[in-house]
């Protein structure tokens, strides 16, 4: 399995977890905010991977 596929799966899993946590706890709960930060980090990693490949 290549890095792109693995990262894409991690992104999808983190996005779904964020959605589930939001439904359970609402926007301001610490676990929701923590998951949001994790998802942001994965998105940034994904973007850096593609920026590096485009140069």
RABELHU-V512259 format. One record per run of one state. SS is the DSSP state (alpha for helix, beta for strand, coil for the rest). FROM is the first residue (numbers start at 0). TO is the last residue. Records with the same first field share a line. If there is no record, write none. Layout:
BEGIN
SS=FROM-TO / FROM-TO
END
This chain:
BEGIN
coil=0-1 / 25-28 / 54-54
alpha=2-24 / 29-53
END
